[in-house]
Amino acid sequence: MLQTIRDRLTGPIIWVVVLMIVVPFAFWGIQSFRGGGTDPTVAEVAGIKITQSQYRREYEQQYQQFAQMMRENFRPEMLNTPRFRKGVLDHMIEDTALREFARKAGYQTSDAQLLDQIRAVPAFQKDGAFSADAYHQALAARGQAPDGFEAQVRNSLTSDQLRDAISGSAFVGAGSVSVERQVEHEQRSFKYVRIEPSKYLGQVDVNDAQMHAQYDAHKDQYLSPERVKLAYVELALDKLPKPATPSADVLKVIYEAQKSTRFSITEERQAQHILIKFGADKEVSRKKAAELATKLKQGGDFAGLAKIESDDPGSKSAGGDLGWVRRGMMVPAFESALFAMKPGEISDPIESPYGWHIIKLDDVHAAKVKSFDDAEVQKQLVDEFQKKDTAQRFQDAADKLEQVAFENPSSLDPVAKALDLPVQTTDWLTRTSADGIAKTPAVRDAAFSGGVLSDGENSKPLQTGPNTLVVVRKLAQEAPRQLSFDEVSAQIRDQIKNEGAKAKVAALADAFQAALKQGQSLDAFGKLQGLAVMTVNDAERTQQGGDAALLTEVFRLPRPAIGAVSVGRASLPQDAIAVVALQSVKTPAVAAAEDPDSKRIASNLRDGEGGAEFEAYRTVLQDKLGVRILADPSQSQGETAPE
């Protein structure tokens, strides 16, 4: 087989093979690390290094999760921020610190817990049940090996034990629950009037003298914004021509290179087990396990006994079912016994760090390799080749785009010719408003930068979307211009009228408050001013609907004295003001601790307290273990929107 491969590595095929091997499985958008294979350290936790490549993988995962969650509302610039980059590294530091401390403290995740977690993932299921094929296909699509994925899940579960132990220790007293419930369900009845500026616009008179005075005093406010038009070339991965289907020889080389990993399914065994923990006396537990093994070999109901006798909480309720198990998923002693058994066989007690295991082998899936001629294999090979070929051509074009734009700063024509791209143009755009490519802040920043605006040079390549680059240059410029009085007279008139109406609203609100404090009723004064008085009974601070600012003011006011009201005002949208008269307050009765609402509140308080305790513990833990930041994640390190 090796000689056959060697014989085929001639002519153009050798370059295809080099392409498939050298190009990484996961591309990082428009840029990639350059540096001869070095992998700098970004941070260290207790001497454990977090490398740049690890950081970028984590960045990609969080980027993809965020993009999938936001769907059509997602924009790449949301994540191109110092805060997001720092958050990625903070998460990695926290995870590393927890994992290391949990390891030192002796926390472990059993094989059964690991299996339960993996089998519960929907992506690994078919028709509602775990599927080994779905599992391998899902990991292959992500370019991840099962061993690495399972180690990652095991580490996560182990860290979660420590997290849960700390957060779960939070305690909330009955008094705190009672107070929180009273605060949450306190009811307030009130009346209010809403005073809108629009109602008083007609009462504001504006003359030419006022308008000219406003214009003369604030001429710097009446300027047309600086505008530019841009010429640009755009390079987009999804607009590159699709490569031709490679020959069978090329696909065969790729297949042989990946056959043992991507297209191979290792032997799997379906098993049940009963775990008897050592307890206080290891010999007593062994004898119990031996008695159970004898009973089972004599025809006992394995699933039934597992539900009664097994000490493994992860599989006990399922009758000891472990599903399909591969090599490397269980501890060595368990694995050696399982893979030496025949279907239907029941083992003698097997010792492991968790106790004594009695194993029953139900079925075997022999190891197999998917054929090169399999239709699904052919599709995967072609898709992979075309995807990587397109990505490599895009990367090469991106490098050329950057080089030619830099070497020819005074024109886009050489760039367009070198990459066979059209020179396009934008409409007028300002620093704050634009369409098309200028919706991306980086494009607007470049358009008004010194190099592009003043020196007339090409910009550097700018990312406007996942795997999309543009290079822009100034096509036309319009400097800020002083607008004449006639051009802005309507705007000035509206400004003066709006300010006058707002002043009337504020004065009327003052009058309302003064009248209420002197004992006049809100209804009477509202009628006098021609304003509707609204009544709200038994409002709660958490209720939905209405103006949040109004409720905030209502629940800020002191409890009114008998026969009196508490008076306040709230600023509402569109410059409206609400004047409030709080009439009464109802405090809910103390509820029993078993009341469902009290339980909910207690749970929320414990979650909040537990989260605060864990955050404090995490900070102390990182200080204790020692954390060194060797690269500033708030600065862009080349990570861009993944493909």
N, C-alpha and C positions, 0 to 999 in steps of 0.2 A: 504493500500500500504506500509506504514512504517513497519507494522508488518511482511509483506511478505519479505521485505528486511532484517529485523532483523533475520528472520528464516533462511535466506540463508547465513548469515554471520557466517558460521561455517567451521571448518576444513581448508583445503588449500585455500578456496575461500577468507577467511578473509585476507590472505597475499596478494592476488591479488588486493583486494580493497585498502589495505594500499599502495601498490605499485602505483596504479593509482592516488591516492589522494596526496601522499607525494611527488612523483617525479614531479618536475616542468614541466610546459608545454613546456618551451623552454630550451634546454640544451646548456651549454656553452663549447662545445668541450670536452676536456679531463679533465677539472678541474671544480670545483664548489666551491662556498663560503662555508666555514665552520665557524660556530661561534654562533650556538644556536639561529638563527633567527634575530640577530642584523643586522642593516642596516646602517653602518657608513655614516657620511656626508662627501662628497668629496669637496664641495664648497658651499658658501652661497652668494646670491645676494639679497641685500636689505632685509636680514633676511630670505629669501626663501631658503630652503635647496635643494641641488642637492645631492641625495643619491647615494651610490655605486651601488645599483640595477638599478637606473635610468640611471646611467652612462653606465652600462654594456648593458642595452637594446639599448641605442643609439649606442654604439660600435658595437653591433650585426647588427643593421640596416645598418650602414655605411659599415660594412664589407661585408654584403650580396650584397648591391648595387654595391660596387667596384668589387666583384667577378663576378657578372652577367655582368658587363660592360666589364671586361677584358676577360671573358670566358676562353678559353684554354691557354691564356697567363698569367693567374693569378697564383701567387705563395704566399703561406701564409706569408712568411717572408717579403713580401712587406709592410704588415700592422703591423708587429711586431716591430715597431720602436717607439722611444720616440716622434718623430715629429707627427706621426699619432695619438698616444694616447693623446697628448696634444691638437691636433686639434679637437678631439672629444669633450673634455671638454670646449675648447674655444667656440665652436659652441653652446654648451648648455648654457654657461654663457651669450653669446650674445643674444640667444633666450629668456632666462629668463628675462634679463634686458629690452629688447624691449617690451616683453609682459607685464611686470609690469608697465613700464612707459606709455605704450599705455592705460592700464587700468586706471591709475591715471589721464591721460589726457582726458579720456572720449571717446576714440575710441571704436566703436562697429561694429560687423558684423551682418547684418540682417539674419533672417531665410532664406529669398529668396536667398541671396548671398551664404549662406552655402549650400543650396540645389543645386544651379547651379554648385558649385564647385564639389560636390560629384557626380552629374549626369554626369559630363564631364569626369570622370575617366574611361578609356577604360576597366579596369578590372571589373568594375561594370556594363558593358553594354552587351547586347545580341542582335545580329542583328542590331547593330548601335544605340540602344536605351537603356536607363537605365532599369535595371532589378533588382527588389527587391531580387529575389532569388540569382542572381549573387553577389549582394552586401553582403548578409548575408553569403554566402558560402566563398567569398573571405576573409571576416573578420574572420570567423571561422577557416579558414586554417592558419591564422596568430595568432590565439589564442587571438584575440582582440574583445572586446565587442563594439557594435555600439555606445553606449553612450560615451565611452572613445575616440573612433576614431573621433566622431563628435566634441567633445570638443577640441581635438587636432587640427582638421582642422579649427575650429572657431578661436582658439588662433593664428594659423598661419596667417589666413586672416587678423585678427586685427593687428598683428605686421606688416604685409606687408603694411597696410595703412600708418603707421608711416614711414616705410622705403621709400615708394614711395613718400610721402610728402616731405621728405628731399632730396632724390635723384632727384626728379622732379623739385626742385627749382633751379637747376644748370642753369647758364646762360652763353652763349658763344657769344661773339660779332662777327659781320660780318667781322671785320678785322682779327680776329683769324682764322676764317674759310678760308678767302682768302689766308692768309699766309700758312696755313696747306695744302691747295689745291695746291698752287704753289710748295711747298716742295715735296708733294707726286707725282706730275705729271711733275716735272722738268725732262728734257731729256738731256742726255749727249752722245756725240759721242766720241769714243776713239779707239786707236789701242794698241795692246799688243803682247808680245811674252811670251810664256810659256817655261821655261827652266827646263828640267827634269833631275834629277841625273842619271837615267838609261842610258841616252844617252852618259854619260861620264865614265861609269864604266870601259869600255875597255881601257880608257886612263890612268888608275891608275895602276902603277906597284907596286907590293908588293914582298919583298924579305924575306928570312928566318930571317935575323937579325931584321927586323921590327917586325915580328911576335913574335919572342922570347922576344923582348923588351916589347911588349904589354902584353904578358903572364906574364912575371916576374913582371911587374909594377902593374898588376891588378889580381893577383892570387885569391883574395877574390871574384872576379866576376865569377870564373870558378869552381863552386862547384855544385855537384849534390844536388838537394833539399832533405831535410829530408822527409822520407816516412814512412807510417804505413799501415798495414792491420788491419782491425777490424773484430771481431766477434760480432754478435748482435742478439737480439730477437726483433721481430716487432709485435706490437699489433694494429690491425686495426679494426675499427667498421664494415666496409663493408665486412670483412672476417669472422665475427662471424656467426655461424650457425643461420639460420632463425628460430624463435620460432614456435612451432606448433600453429595451429588455436585454440584459447581458446574455452571452452564450451559455450553453450548458456547461462548457469547460470552466468558465468563470464561477458559475454557481456551485459546481462540484468542489472547487477549491475552497470556497467559503464554507460549504457544508462539512468538508473534512476537518476544517479548522475548528468548527463548533460542534461537531457530532457528539463528542463525549460530554458536553455540558448542556448545550441548548436543546439538542434533539435526542437526548438519552433520558430514559426514565429508569431510575435505579429500582432494585427489588424492594417491594413493600409487603408488609405482613399485617394482616388484620388480627388484632389480639384483644383479649380481656385480661384483667388481672385483679387480684385481691391483695391489698396491702395490710399487713399486720405490723404495727409499729413496735419497736423494742420495749417501750414502757420501762418500768422500774427493774424488771428482770428479763434479760435478753433470752435466757434459756426457756423461760415460761412461754414467751412469745413464739419461740421457735417450735416448741411442742404443739402450741395451738395451731400454728401454720401447717405443721406436718399432719395433724389430725384432719384439718380442712382439706388438704391435698388428697389424703386417703379417701375421704368421703366423696370428693369430686371424681376421683378416678373410678369409684364404684358406681358412678352414675348420678351423683348429686347435681342439683340445678345450680350451675355456676352463677348465672345472673341473679338468681334469688339469694344465694348465700352472699354474693358481693354486696347486695343492697343492705344486708343485715350485719355482716362481719367486717367489711373493708373499712380501713381507716383513711382511705384516700378520698377527701371531700370532692375532688374534681371529677371522679369517675363513679363514685359509689351509687349515686342516684340513677346512673345509666347502666347499672348492672356490671360495672367494671370495664365497660367498653372504652378502648383507647383509640379506636378507629384504625386507620392505616399508618403504620410506623415504618420509617426508613432508618438505615444505619446513621448513627450520629445524633439521633433524637432522644435516645435513652442513655442512662448511665451504663458503663461498660459491662458490668455483671449481668444486668437485665438484658442488654442487647445480645451478648454472647449466647445466653440461654435461648432467647427467642429465635435467633437465626439458626440455631441448631435443631429446632423442633420440626415436627411434621404436622400437617393440618389435622386438627382434632385432638392433638396430644396435649396433656396437662402436665406441667412441670412439678418437680419437687420444690420445696421452699428455696428461693434464691435470695441471698443476702445483698442488700445495697445500703448506702448511707441513710436511706429513709426507713428501712425495716426489712421485713420478709415479704417477698412477692411470690404469689402462686399465679402462674401464667397459663393461659389457654390460647393456642394458636387456632384461629378460625379459618383463615384463607391466606393464599399467597398470590401476589402479582409478580411474576418473574420480571427480571430486568429486561428491557427491550430498547431498541434504537429505532426511531422513526426512519423509514426508508427515504432515500433521496428523491424517489419518484412520487412520494406522497404529495397529493395536491396542496395540502395545507403547508407542508414543508417548502414546496416550490414557491408558494405565495409569500411566505415569510422571507425566503432568501431574496426574491426579487424586490420586495418592499424594502428590505434592509439595504440592499445594494443601491437602489434608487434614492433612498433617503440620505444615505451617507455620501453618495456621489453629488447630490444636489447641495448638501450642506458644505462639502468641500469646495465645490465650485463657488458657492456663495462666499465662503471664507477667503478664497483666492481673490474673488472680485472685490471684496471689502478691503483687502490689503492693497490691491491696485488702486481702488478708489481713493484711499488715504494718501498713497504715494503720489499719484498723478495730480490730485488736488493741491497737495503741498508743493510739488515741483512747478506747478503752473498757477500761482496764486491770483493772477490777474484775469483769468478767463475760465469758463466752464466748458468751452468747446473741446479742449484736449481731453477732458474727463469724459465727456459724452462720447467722443470718438473712440477712446480707448476701451470703453465698456459697452459700446453700442447702445447707449441710453439716450432718450430724447431730453432736451433742455426744456423744462416746463416753467411756468410763471404763476405767481400768486396775484391775488387782488391786493388792494391797499390793506395794510395791517398796522395796528398801533401796538404799544407796549402791553396793553391790557385786553385787547379784543382782536380776534382773528378767526379765520376759517381754514379748512384744509390742513396742510401740514403745520401751519402756525398755531393750531390748537395745542401743540406740544410746547410747554414752557421753554424747553431748551432751544427750540427754534427761535422763539421771540427774543430770548436772551442773546442768542448769537446775532440776530438781525440788528439789534441795537448796540452791539459791542463795538469797541473801537476798531478792531481789525476789519469787520465787515462794513460798518457804517461810515467810519472816517477814512480808513485806508483803502477801501474798495477791494478787499481781498476775499478769497474763498474762505468759508468756514471749515472747520474740521468736520469729519463725518458725525452726524447727529442721529441718534436713535429716535424714531417716531412711532415705533411699535415693535412687537416681537420680530426680530430678524428683518428689520426695515431700516435703511440708512438714507439720509439725504445730505448733500453738500449744497449750501446756499451761498449766494452773493447778491449784493445790492443791485437792483435793476433801476430803481428810481427812488428819490427821496423828496419829501415835502417837510420843510422845517416848521416848527410851531409859528402860527401867525396870529397877530392881534385881531380879534373879531371886532367889527364895528358895532356901534350902539344899535344900529338898525337890525343887524344880524341877531342880536341877543336880547332885543327889547322884550319879546314875548317871554323869554326865559326869566328875565329880571322881574317882569310884572308878576309872573307866577311865584317867584321866590318871595317877593314882598307880601303878596296876598297869603301865602302859606305861613310865613312867619307871623303875620298879623293874626291869622286864625288860630295858630298855636298859642299866641299870647292871650287871646280871648278865652281859650279853653282853660289855660292855667289860672287865669283870674277868676273864672267861673267856678273852678274846682276849689279855689281858696274860699270863695264866698259860700259854697256848699258846706265845707268843713266848719267854717266859722258859725254858720247858722245851726248846724247839728250840735255843736259844742255848747251853744247857748240854749239848747232845748227844743229847737224847732224840728218838726218831723221831716224826714226825707220826702215823704209823699207830698206834703204841702209845698215844700220848696221846689221839688221837681215839677209839680203842676204849675207853679208860678213861672218857672223858666221854660215851660213847654217841653220837658224831657220825660221820657217814660221811665218809671221806677220798676226795676225787676226784683222779684222775690225768689230766694233760694232757701229751701228748707232741708235741714238734716244733711248738709253736704259733708263728705269725708275728704280728707286731704289726699287720698290716693285715687279718688274717683276719676274716671276718664271723661273727656269732653270738656268744653268750656275753655276759658283762658287760664293757663297755668299761672300767669302773673297775678291774676285776680285771686285765685285760691291761695297762693303763697301769702298775699297780703292779709287775707281773711284769717289764716291760721297763725299769722304773726301777731295779730292784735291781742291785747290782754282781755281776759274774761270780763264782760261788762258787769257793772253793779246792777242790783235789782232795780228795775224801772228805768234804766239808762241804756245807752248804746256806746260801743267803742267805735271811734271814727278813724278811717284811714283812706289812703288813695293808692291806686296802682297804675303804673304806666303800661299801656296796652299797645298792640301793633297799630301802625298808621298814625302814630302820635296821639292816639286817643288817651283819655284819662278816665278811670273809674273811681268814683267816690263811694266808699263803703260804710255801711252802718251795721255793725255786728250786734245782733239782738240777743242771742242765747247760745249756750254751749252745753252739750249733753256728754257726760262721761260714761262709757259703757260699764256695766257691772263686771266684777271680777269673775272670770271663768275658771272652771276646774282645769287642772293640769292635763286631764285626759281629753279635754275638748279638742276637736280636730283643728280648729283655728289656732288654739294655743300650741298644739303640736307643730303646726306649720311655722309659726313664729319662732318657737324654740329651735327648730331645725335651721331656719335662716340665720338666727343669731349664732348658733354653734358653727355654722359654715363660715360666717364672717369672722368669728373669733378664731376658729381653726386656721383660716387662711392667714390671718395676721400673725398667729403664733408660728406657722410654718415659714412665713416670710422672714420673721425675726431669726428663726433657727437657721434658715438658709444663709442669711448674711453672716451670722456667727460661724457657721460651718465653713464658708468660703474663706473667712479671715483665718480660721484655724488651719485649714489645709494649705492655704497660700495660693493666691491667684496672681499671675503676671500677664498683663496685656502687652503684647509685643508689636501689635499693629493696630492702628486706629480704625475700627470698623465704620466709624461715621464718615470716613473718606472712601470714595469709590475705589474698589480694588479690582476693577475689571469685570465685576459681575454685572451681567445685563440680563434682559429678559430671556429665559430659556426658550429653546425651540418648542 
